[in-house]
Amino acid sequence: MIGSIKFNIVFGLVGLMLVSLLSFKLELLADSLIKALIAFVLFYLFAYIVRWLLFLVFEDHRFQLKETSEGQADLVNDEGILITEGKDQELLNKEQIDKTALLVKDLLKEN
């Protein structure tokens, strides 16, 4: 997903502070706190949904399925590196291992 859970929490806290400040003078403290907690949950969920939708829109299309001659589908990235193989899995050479390690590091840096 795009962003992190910290964004959801910060967005939820903004909602909590906004509602608590606006309702503090008008209502009892208990009512203000309940409404603020409800606002936190709603703002948190809204931020989560927005992050999820952004992930769907900007999804990384680096991988594609490639059908083999045996009718099996293998996962291949843009560079043509085979990610998974069928039952006849071969050993990866050093170059493929390095490329895969770099790909995983790049994916981890994005999150």
One Martini backbone bead per residue (centre of mass of N, CA, C, O) as a GRO file, in nm:
protein
  111
    1MET     BB    1   0.101   0.034   0.012
    2ILE     BB    2   0.044   0.357   0.045
    3GLY     BB    3   0.230   0.424   0.285
    4SER     BB    4   0.120   0.428   0.631
    5ILE     BB    5  -0.007   0.388   0.948
    6LYS     BB    6   0.077   0.670   1.043
    7PHE     BB    7  -0.117   0.826   0.865
    8ASN     BB    8  -0.378   0.719   0.992
    9ILE     BB    9  -0.323   0.819   1.280
   10VAL     BB   10  -0.289   1.117   1.218
   11PHE     BB   11  -0.565   1.154   1.085
   12GLY     BB   12  -0.725   1.061   1.335
   13LEU     BB   13  -0.612   1.281   1.530
   14VAL     BB   14  -0.725   1.519   1.376
   15GLY     BB   15  -1.021   1.439   1.414
   16LEU     BB   16  -1.018   1.433   1.721
   17MET     BB   17  -0.932   1.731   1.766
   18LEU     BB   18  -1.153   1.869   1.605
   19VAL     BB   19  -1.400   1.756   1.759
   20SER     BB   20  -1.314   1.829   2.049
   21LEU     BB   21  -1.292   2.139   2.002
   22LEU     BB   22  -1.590   2.183   1.887
   23SER     BB   23  -1.747   2.016   2.143
   24PHE     BB   24  -1.649   2.115   2.427
   25LYS     BB   25  -1.846   2.370   2.478
   26LEU     BB   26  -2.135   2.221   2.406
   27GLU     BB   27  -2.049   1.969   2.580
   28LEU     BB   28  -1.978   1.715   2.743
   29LEU     BB   29  -1.701   1.538   2.804
   30ALA     BB   30  -1.806   1.253   2.735
   31ASP     BB   31  -1.932   1.329   2.462
   32SER     BB   32  -1.676   1.440   2.333
   33LEU     BB   33  -1.506   1.178   2.352
   34ILE     BB   34  -1.689   0.994   2.190
   35LYS     BB   35  -1.688   1.165   1.930
   36ALA     BB   36  -1.379   1.162   1.897
   37LEU     BB   37  -1.347   0.854   1.868
   38ILE     BB   38  -1.528   0.827   1.624
   39ALA     BB   39  -1.360   1.017   1.448
   40PHE     BB   40  -1.103   0.853   1.452
   41VAL     BB   41  -1.216   0.602   1.313
   42LEU     BB   42  -1.319   0.743   1.055
   43PHE     BB   43  -1.050   0.872   0.968
   44TYR     BB   44  -0.888   0.613   0.956
   45LEU     BB   45  -1.065   0.467   0.744
   46PHE     BB   46  -1.042   0.681   0.527
   47ALA     BB   47  -0.734   0.663   0.493
   48TYR     BB   48  -0.728   0.364   0.419
   49ILE     BB   49  -0.904   0.380   0.165
   50VAL     BB   50  -0.728   0.582   0.012
   51ARG     BB   51  -0.472   0.407   0.009
   52TRP     BB   52  -0.601   0.167  -0.140
   53LEU     BB   53  -0.686   0.321  -0.397
   54LEU     BB   54  -0.401   0.418  -0.470
   55PHE     BB   55  -0.289   0.134  -0.507
   56LEU     BB   56  -0.476   0.051  -0.741
   57VAL     BB   57  -0.394   0.280  -0.936
   58PHE     BB   58  -0.056   0.250  -0.867
   59GLU     BB   59   0.012  -0.020  -0.951
   60ASP     BB   60   0.252  -0.256  -0.991
   61HIS     BB   61   0.355  -0.382  -1.333
   62ARG     BB   62   0.621  -0.590  -1.320
   63PHE     BB   63   0.428  -0.833  -1.341
   64GLN     BB   64   0.383  -1.148  -1.524
   65LEU     BB   65   0.226  -1.389  -1.708
   66LYS     BB   66   0.376  -1.697  -1.833
   67GLU     BB   67   0.335  -1.929  -2.070
   68THR     BB   68   0.410  -2.244  -2.110
   69SER     BB   69   0.442  -2.535  -2.290
   70GLU     BB   70   0.284  -2.696  -2.044
   71GLY     BB   71   0.059  -2.470  -1.930
   72GLN     BB   72   0.209  -2.301  -1.739
   73ALA     BB   73   0.233  -2.038  -1.501
   74ASP     BB   74   0.463  -1.774  -1.493
   75LEU     BB   75   0.654  -1.542  -1.314
   76VAL     BB   76   0.739  -1.224  -1.471
   77ASN     BB   77   0.938  -0.973  -1.525
   78ASP     BB   78   1.054  -0.716  -1.723
   79GLU     BB   79   1.351  -0.865  -1.736
   80GLY     BB   80   1.281  -1.192  -1.742
   81ILE     BB   81   1.260  -1.295  -1.458
   82LEU     BB   82   1.211  -1.578  -1.287
   83ILE     BB   83   1.015  -1.630  -1.007
   84THR     BB   84   0.849  -1.887  -1.091
   85GLU     BB   85   0.807  -2.237  -1.089
   86GLY     BB   86   0.741  -2.533  -1.128
   87LYS     BB   87   0.837  -2.853  -1.062
   88ASP     BB   88   1.108  -2.769  -1.243
   89GLN     BB   89   1.318  -2.645  -1.048
   90GLU     BB   90   1.584  -2.437  -1.071
   91LEU     BB   91   1.880  -2.318  -1.027
   92LEU     BB   92   2.020  -2.027  -0.936
   93ASN     BB   93   2.214  -1.792  -1.027
   94LYS     BB   94   2.396  -1.528  -0.919
   95GLU     BB   95   2.255  -1.309  -1.095
   96GLN     BB   96   1.960  -1.379  -1.014
   97ILE     BB   97   1.998  -1.334  -0.711
   98ASP     BB   98   2.081  -1.036  -0.726
   99LYS     BB   99   1.827  -0.930  -0.872
  100THR     BB  100   1.625  -1.027  -0.658
  101ALA     BB  101   1.743  -0.870  -0.420
  102LEU     BB  102   1.702  -0.588  -0.545
  103LEU     BB  103   1.395  -0.611  -0.581
  104VAL     BB  104   1.328  -0.648  -0.281
  105LYS     BB  105   1.457  -0.385  -0.182
  106ASP     BB  106   1.278  -0.197  -0.352
  107LEU     BB  107   1.008  -0.289  -0.231
  108LEU     BB  108   1.080  -0.212   0.066
  109LYS     BB  109   1.133   0.095   0.013
  110GLU     BB  110   0.837   0.168  -0.081
  111ASN     BB  111   0.714   0.093   0.213
   0.00000   0.00000   0.00000
